[in-house]
């Protein structure tokens, strides 16, 4: 995480969740205030992040909102030093230069799923779908995962007195293992294409399209044009068999990787699924998938996994904006 400037809880804030496809933005009149003027802007419509944020600030000024002097940005990238480059978008920026460009007194830049994790303790119960396991987990860490343009991963470690530490990870790039011959053949197709098949190569919007293409190649089906992720979901929900298989495999692989994350973190408190894809499927369809069965299928640790609850974050407002605010 990058922190520039001194905290001022009373200062007006710019909040952003910067993904590979969209930038979600909000305005906050100080710590703890409601997040207002929420907008979602397409990355393709802007030349870089500074241009996107600048246009949003112009809109705030036109609406009569006070100009923010502090900002917190959750970005879909590793945040290691001043120079930040998004993983799934050809955008890069210097935190120091951006703070000067926007005339900010304080700027915090953190991984987008670190921001999402920070939001979880503050979200109301109706913002979650319970999708398996007991209704409440044991005291301990929480695991966070979410397929979108990429695959985000984080975790929350309890510090006592209601305080949490959020992890910055690149866990979306761990390896992916098949569980049967059909999956092995499909992943082999992807290995030939990409060299290495990380979890993100399957568990993301582009990953869903990758699966659909691999199924067509393996089964010798014509695929004149690779469908978009949205088209794969639409076709799957309409019952088109190859897309339905792709979506079913997507949910199953998500169970595999999410279960491994819980084991790695000792996240007995629960697993939380964010990102833009799973909430669109609906709770009933997702519960009916193989996600939970694969989540628990950890051999001798199946009983351990059975006691870990899983939830989908289905907030109407971008929850990472709340997490970004909590980081500021």
N, C-alpha and C positions, 0 to 999 in steps of 0.2 A: 504494500500500500504506500502511496505517495501522499505526504501531507505538506502543504505549503501555507504559511501564515498562522495566525493565532485564532483560537476558538472564540467565538462571540455568539452565545445562544440567542441573542436578540436580533441578530442580523437577518436580513431577507436572503432567502436561499434559492438557488437554481439546482434542481435535481435531475439526473439523467440516467437512463438505463440504455446503454449503447450496445446494440446487437449487430449482427452481420447483415440484417435485412431492414430493421427498423430502429429508430431512436425514440424512446418514450421519455417525455419531459414533464416536469411539474415545477410549480412555484410554491414557496412556503414562507409565510411571514414570521419566521423565527422557529426555534426548536419547540416541538410539541404542537404546533399549529396545524390546521388542516392543510393537506396538499391540494392546491387549486391549479386552474389553468392547465389541466392535464391534456397533453396532445401526443399523438403518435405520428412521426414523420418518416417517410421512406428514405433510406440511405441513398437510393439511386437518384433521388431528386436534388442531391447536394454534392458538391465537389469534395468536401472533406468535413471533418467534425466541427471545425471552427465556423465554417459557413452555416452548418445546420444549427448550431447553438446561437449564432448571431441572428439568424432569421427568426428563431423563436423569441429572442430578446426583443427584436423589433416588434413582434406581435404583442408581447407583454406591454411595451411602451404605448402602443396604439390602444390597448385596452385600459390604460391608466394604472397599470400595476407598477409598484415601486421596483426599480432595477436591483437585481440581486448583487450583493457584494461578496457572497460566499457561494461555493458550488461543490457538489459531490457527484462524481461520475462513476457509475458501475460500468465497466467495459468488458466486452467478451474477448479477453486476452490475459496472458500473464502480465502482471504489473511488477516489474523488477527494478526499473530505474526510470530516469526522467523521460526517456524515449519509449513510447508505447505504440505498438503496431497490432492492430486487430487481427485475429487468427483467420476469420472468414470474410474479410472485407479489406480492400486495398486502401485502408486509411491508416495513417500514422500521425503522431503529434508529440510535441514536447510539452510536458505539464507546465514547466516554467513559462514557455512562450504562450501557451494557451491562457494562463492566468493573467499575463500582461495584456494579451489581445482582448480579453473580456473585462479587463480592469477589475480583477477580483482581489479582495484582501485575504481570502483563504480559499484554497482548492484542495480537495481530497479526491484521489483517483484510486479505485480498488477494482478487483475482479467482480464481474456482474453477479456471479453466484455467491461470492462472499457477501455482497449486498443483499441478495435474496435470503441467504441464511440469517442475516441480522434481523430481517423483518419477521421471521417466523414466530418468535416469542410475543410479538406485539399484535399479530393478526387475530381477529375474533374467530371463534369456533366455526361460524357459518361459512368462513372462507376456505374450509377444508372438506374434502370428501374422504370418508374413511373407506379404504378399499382392501381391507384384510387384516387379520390378526386381532388381538385384544383392542378394546377401545382406548386403553391407556398403556403406555410403555413403562418400563422400569426407569428409575432415576439413572441418568447417564447421558452420554453424547447422543446427538441427533445426526442423521445422515441426510444429505440433500443432493438430488440429482435432477436433471431436466433436459430433455431433447428439444432443441429449437433449430436455429440455423446451424448450431454446433451442439455439443453435449457438455453441459455445465455440471460441475461437481463441487461440493463443499461439505462442511460439517460444522456443528456447533458443539463446543466443549463447555460444560457448566463450570462456573468459577465461584459459585455460592452467592447468596443474597440476591438471587434473580439475575445475576450477571452472566454473560456468555462471551466466549471468544470464538469468532468465526474463522475458519480455515480458508486460505487461498490455495487452491490446488489446480492441477491440470489433469485431473483424473479421467476426463473424457477421452484421453489418448492412451489409456491402458489397452492391452491386447484383448482380443475376443476369441472365445473358444467355442467350437461346435459341440452339440450334445448328441448328435446322431449323424448317420451317413448323409442324409439329405442336406443338413446344415453344413456339413463338411464340404460337400460338393459346391454349394453356393458360395461359401467363404473362399474356396479355392478359385472360383471365378473372380471374386473381388481381389484376391491376392495377385492374380495375374495382371489385373488392371492397375492396382495401387502399390504393389510391392509388399506393403504391410497393412493388415486389416486391423485398425484400431476400433474401439467401441464406437467412436464418433462416425466412422465410415458407414455404420449401419444405424446407429441411434441418433438420428438427426433428420431434418427435412430432406436434405440431399441424400442421406443414408437410406431413407425409405425409398427414394427413387432408385438408388443403387441396388437395393434388394429386388425391386420390380424388374430391373434390367437383367440382373443375374438369373432370375427365374425364367425369363424369356429365353436367355441364351442357353441355359441348361436344358430346357424342354424343347428347344428348337422352334420356338414361336416367333413369328414376325413381330418386330417392334420398330415401325417406321420412324417414330420420333419418341425420345424418352419422355415419359409423362412428368409433369411437375409434381412435387410432393402433395400439393392440394388435390391434384387430379387423381393421384394414387388413392388418397383417403376417400375421395368422392366415389371412385370406382369400387373400392372395397366395401363401402357402406351400401352401395347398390347391388353387391353380391357378385361382382365380376371376379372369377376364381383366381387368376394370378395376382391381382391387387389384394384380394382378400387374404391370400397366403402371405403376401409381403407384410401386410399389417399384422397378421397373427404372429409371424416370426419377429417382427419389431417388438411386440409386447412381450414375447417370450425372452428375447435377448435382453430386454430392459430388466426383466426379473432376474436374469443371471447376473448382470453387472451391478444392479442395485443390491442384490444379496451379498455379492463379494465386497461391496463398499461397507455394508453393515458389519460384516465380519472383520474387515480391516480396521474400522474405527471403534469396534466394540459398541456400536450404536444401539444399545438396548432401549433407548428412549423412543426410537421410531425412525422411519424413513419418510421423507417428504419429497414429492415429485413436483417439480415446477416445469418451466418451459412452455412453449405455445402449442405443442402437438397433443399431448395426452388430454388436457381439459376439453379439447374439441371433440374427442371421441365420445364423451359422456360417461358418467359413472357406471351405468348399467353395462355398457359394452366393455368397458375396461375391466370391470369386475368379472365379466364372463370370459375374459381372455385367459391365456396361460401365464400371465404375469405372476400371480401369487404362487402358483404351483412351482414355477421355476425359481422364484425368490426363496422359497423354503427348501428346495431340493439341494441340500448341501450335505448329503451323506450322513455321517455321524453327528453333524451339527443341525440336523433337521428340526429336532426338538427345540434347540436354542432359537432358530429362526421363526418357529411357529409362534413364539411369544413376543415377537417384535411387530408392532403395528405399522401399517403403511397408509399414507394419506396422499391425496392429490391437492395441490394448492390451486384453488379455483376462484381466487379473488377477482372481482370485477375491475378493480383498479390495479395498475402495475405494481406488484408488491415490492419489487426491487427499489422503487423510489422511496418507499418507507425505510428500507434497509439503508439506502444511501444517506438518508437524513439522519439515521441513528449513528452512522459512522462519522458524520460531520461534527 
